[in-house]
Amino acid sequence: MSENNNTNQKVMSDIIDEEIDLLEYVTKILNNKYKISLISIFCASIVYGLTYLIPVKYESFARVALVKINELGGVSPDNRRAPEAITLVEQDFITQKINDNHQDRVIARMRSNIFTLKFINVNELLPIIFHKRWDKEKKQWKEDFEPNLILASEIFKEEICKIHRNKENNLMTVNITLGNPKLAADIANKFVKEFNQYRRTSDINSADKKIAFLRKTLEQTDFLEMQKSLYRLIEAQVIIKMLASSKEQYAVEVLDPAIPSLYKSSPAKKKLTLLTFIGVFMLSIIVIVGQVVFKRINTSIRDYRKKGHGGA
């Protein structure tokens, strides 16, 4: 066993010490050039044919920017008309200071199941999400299929709608990928518009609840300073409602609306075919070079054994 190991080590050492004859490798490759080319073309042709089995997809995207809100409700304690000192409760109730991760929170709301399911239901996207189970002619589900809303939400977020954020400038793109370019653009624009409406409605409802609570509390107190404080809080919530109602682009601002794409995003037939051709071509060369190297090793081992053992 030890003798065999020493033999192999000696052989490998001799091979490494030998000059590499590039001409031998080049000659071997040139002798097989037609075979390499034919194999590469054949594999590339197969991949090209298989791309026709992949559904055609178009990608449309809307560029948006997060609306930066420095003073929710537009009410700052430093600019108040009332001269009275504002309590800590008013400070929080009026200004509602923005969290440091405000932008991340907005994106999280855009990708939340609450908004996603609402968007899917309002725009009747279930037949698009589960298109393989939908009968277009009869306009009904095949084989009594019952769509799962949670699964629909996950498919929509993972395969159809993707939200990308550029951390350098905080700009975002809402990408919609579908088989119909016009439909993809329409859904991308609707997604942004309805998210603004969703956030606007949510903040208005929140302000209404606070106003109702404050008015109820106001009716139950006779303390003058407390009444003044409650009036200021009610005023702040009214301003919040007014600003929310007047701003169409409330949470995100549309910088560039989505338009139907002229070119499909997948499958990239030319790219896949070219990569396959290059990959198979290079792999074939590596195999041929490997054959030459293996042949040289076997020849060196035989020569070494003949010299070392005298043909025994």
ABEGO torsion letter per residue (X at the ends): XAAAAAAAAAAAAAAAABBBBAAAAAAAAAAAAAAAAAAAAAAAAAAAAAAAABBBBBBBBBBBBBBBBABBGGBBAAABABABBBBAAAAAAAAGBBBAAAAAAAAAAAABAAAAAAAAAAAGAAAAABAAABBAAAGBBBGGBBBBAAAAAAAAAAAABBBBBBAAAGBBBBBBBBABAAAAAAAAAAAAAAAAAAAAAAAAAAAAAAAAAAAAAAAABABAAAAAAAAAAAAAAAAAAAAAAABABAABBBABBBBBBABBAOBBAAAAAAAAAAAAAAAAAAAAAAAAAAAAAAAAAAAAAAAAAGGX
